[in-house]
Amino acid sequence: MNYESIIKNLLIASIQDRVHEAFRISQETCPVRDGGLKESGSVSDLPNGGELKYSAPYTSDVEEGVSERVEEVTRKTKTGFTTYQRRAPARQGTHFIANAMKNSFDNFDSIFDSKLRANFRVVFRN
């Protein structure tokens, strides 16, 4: 029996479990304005772990925040359109993805340890 392979597979499975848990948590804590950010979320297993992804173009602005900036705004008027600049305030990031990952992986060592112990109890009984 190849114990190295067993441990590697348990480690990968544990990481994948935690990434799926982080996705579940991030979906619960995702800020919702129109639902686009939440709907853009996905989770997938990779050969050596997993991937939690939000593909909305404004994901990083919501996650990390934005500094104060000047933005151009175009408005429709009675005679056509007008464009002007306005100062947009800074916004704090919500860190909903980072927090979900942290919460999910906080107790990773004990989760992996229990899976390892359970698996090796089965191995040694045979």
Secondary structure, 3 states (H helix, E strand, C coil): CCHHHHHHHHHHHHHHHHHHHHHHHHHHHCCCCCCHHHHCEEEEEECCEEEEEECCCCHHHHHHEECCEEEEEEEEECCEEEEEEEEECCEECCCHHHHHHHHHHCCHHHHHHHHHHHHHHHHHHC
